[in-house]
C-alpha cells in the first residue's frame, strides 16, 4: 500500500485507542492525574507518529512546545485553582495550533502572529473535518488486503449470528430451571443504556478529534499535494510510459521503423543558420543588469527541477511557485492592491493621530493618573474603589488593543520606500512610550486597590496584573524585534514569554498568595472576607487558612471553620486515583488532621457570631 494509506490507517488506529483511553480517563471529576495522563499519551502518540511518518517535523522547536504541553498538563496534578486550570487548558490548545505549522513548511521560530492565528483556526477546523478526508480520500481502501480482512469480519459476524440465538435459548431455559442462576443473569445483563451511550459518544468524540488533528499535523497537507500534481501537466500514469508497438508496426523492418520515426527538431534559436549562430557571442564584461544580448543566452537565470525558468531574487519562492505551491512562510502584502496597503502619508495620519490622542490623555489626566491616595483624599465624593476600578479595566483594554494595531500597521506598510519603515518606527516608538505611562498608571491603581489602604487581593485583580506584566514584556520585545527590522522573531518570543509567565504563575500558587496577603491586611486592621476565602478560593489556599485561624476574630473563625469542615466532608467522598491532585490531597490530610478543631466551634457561640450557622 502507498505511504499515505499506511499513515492514514495508523492515525485511525491510534485515534480509536486514544478515544477509548480519553473516555476512561476524563469521565472522572474533579480532574487531576487523568488530565496529565491524557496530555502525555496524546503528546507521545503525536511524537511517535511524526517519527514514523514525517521525521523532518520533529525539530527542537516541536520538542520544546510538546514539553510545554506536558508541563501544563502536569499542573493539573499540582494545582487546584479553577482559573489556572482554564488558562493551562488554553495554553495547551494554543500550543497545539502552533504545532501544525511545520506541516505547511512553516518554521515556528520565524513565523508571524498571523501564522499562529491561522494555525489555531486550522487545527480546530481540521480536528472536526479531518476525519472525513482521512476516511474518504486519504486511505485507499482498495489497497488494503481485503481477502483476509473481509473473511475475518464475515466469519465473526456469521459466528455471532449462529451463537446468539443458541445462547438466548439455553440461557432462558437455565434461568427458568434455577432461581440463583436467574438472579445472576439478571444482574449480569442489567446495564444502564444511558451510561453505555455516554461511553460510546465520549469515546467517539475523542477519537474523532484526535484523528482530525493528527491528520492535520502529520499528513502532508492538500496544498502541497495539489501543488506537486500541478507542477507536471502530464498525468503520472502517462509519464515515461513507452509506447507499445501495434501488430502492424511489429512486423516492420528496422530500416522502415527508423525512417518512419519523426525527426528531431534541430532548428537553431531565431531560425539562424549554423554560421550565424557560431558568429553570435555576448559582449565581453556585460553588465548583469542589462537586458540579454539579442540572439544570445541570458546568464542570470536558473532552471527548476521541472525545467521552468526561475528568477534569481528568491529561488525558494520561485521553486515553490513553479511547483504550484504557495510560500506560506514568507506571506506578505505584495499581492495586495496598493489601496489596501499603507504608505508614508497614511502611516503618519493613522499612528500620528493615535499618538496625539495618547499624549493628550496622558497630559490632561496627569494628576488623575498619578495622583494616588492624595488625590482620593483631597477630591470630594471620590472613593478609592471608583478611582481604581473605573480606570483599570479601560487602561488594560487600551494596552491590549495597541498590539494588534501596531502589528497590522507594520504588516501593511509598503516596502517600496525605506522611509515608510523609518516613519513607522518613530511613531510606533512614541506610542509604546506613551503606552508604558498608561500601563504604569493602571498598575498603580491596582496596587492602591489591593494594598494596605485598599480592599485586598482577589483573583479578578491578580490575573489582570499578570496579563499587564506579560503585555509589558511583549511591548519591550516588540521594540527589540519589529522596530529593529526583525519582525520574524517577534511571535516566537511573545509565545514563549506567555508560556514562561504562565508557568511562573502556576509555580507561584496564586490562591495561596491571595489568602496570605489578605490575612496580612487583616492583621493590619483591614476588613477580611472569610466567605470569599473559603468558598471562592481552591484547596491551594487551605494551608494558609488553617494557619491563620488563631488570629481571626470570632465571626471570621466561625465561618472559616464551618466552611472548611464542609469541604472536608465533600472530600471524603472522593477517592478515585484518576482525580489524584497534590494540592487536594495535602488539603485533605491537613483538614483531616484538624477535624476536631473544625468541629469544635466555640467562636460560633460568641454574640458577635450570632446568625452564623
PyMOL commands that set and color helices and strands:
alter all, ss='L'
color gray80, all
select helices_A, chain A and resi 3-26+33-53+55-57+60-78+82-99+101-104+108-110+113-138+141-143+146-177+179-189+193-218+222-230+247-250+254-260+269-271+274-279+315-322+333-335+338-340+344-364+366-370+372-378+384-411+418-450+459-484+487-508+510-523+530-535+539-551+554-571+577-579+582-593+595-599+602-605+607-609
alter helices_A, ss='H'
color red, helices_A
select strands_A, chain A and resi 302-303+309-310
alter strands_A, ss='S'
color yellow, strands_A
deselect
rebuild
show_as cartoon
